[in-house]
Amino acid sequence: MTPVDHGEFERIRDVLASAGIEEPLSASDIVAVLDEHGVDVDSTHRVATVLGRRAESGAVEVVGENPPYRYRFVDE
């Protein structure tokens, strides 16, 4: 994980937590929430990449067998 990924991950997680969102969301749903809160992200693909990388360490659970995957944050 790069420092950029870490910062993006924290920003995504913080916005979703402050919005009170606990259910799994697709990357496009997450981008919509971030946009509503004034947070600009490069793309849906970037959100999926950052969250997918964090899934490898167990911080995020990827829900679903086929796209669109949904992402749920795991309490650390």
MOLINQUI-V391490 format. One record per backbone hydrogen bond with DSSP energy under -1.0 kcal/mol. CO is the residue of the C=O (numbers start at 1). NH is the residue of the N-H. E is the energy in kcal/mol with one decimal. If there is no record, write none. Layout:
# MOLINQUI-V391490
co=(CO & CO)
nh=(NH & NH)
e=(E & E)
This chain:
# MOLINQUI-V391490
co=(2 & 3 & 4 & 5 & 6 & 7 & 8 & 9 & 10 & 11 & 12 & 13 & 14 & 15 & 16 & 17 & 25 & 26 & 27 & 28 & 29 & 30 & 31 & 32 & 33 & 34 & 35 & 43 & 44 & 45 & 46 & 47 & 48 & 49 & 50 & 51 & 54 & 59 & 61 & 63 & 70 & 71 & 72)
nh=(6 & 7 & 8 & 9 & 10 & 11 & 12 & 13 & 14 & 15 & 16 & 17 & 18 & 19 & 21 & 20 & 71 & 30 & 31 & 32 & 33 & 34 & 35 & 36 & 37 & 39 & 38 & 47 & 48 & 49 & 50 & 51 & 52 & 53 & 54 & 55 & 59 & 74 & 72 & 70 & 63 & 25 & 61)
e=(-2.3 & -2.4 & -2.6 & -3.0 & -2.6 & -2.2 & -2.7 & -2.9 & -2.8 & -2.2 & -2.3 & -2.4 & -2.6 & -1.6 & -2.4 & -1.3 & -3.1 & -2.4 & -2.5 & -1.8 & -2.0 & -2.7 & -2.6 & -2.2 & -1.2 & -3.0 & -1.8 & -1.8 & -2.5 & -2.4 & -2.7 & -2.6 & -2.5 & -2.2 & -1.6 & -1.4 & -1.8 & -2.8 & -2.3 & -2.4 & -3.4 & -1.8 & -3.5)
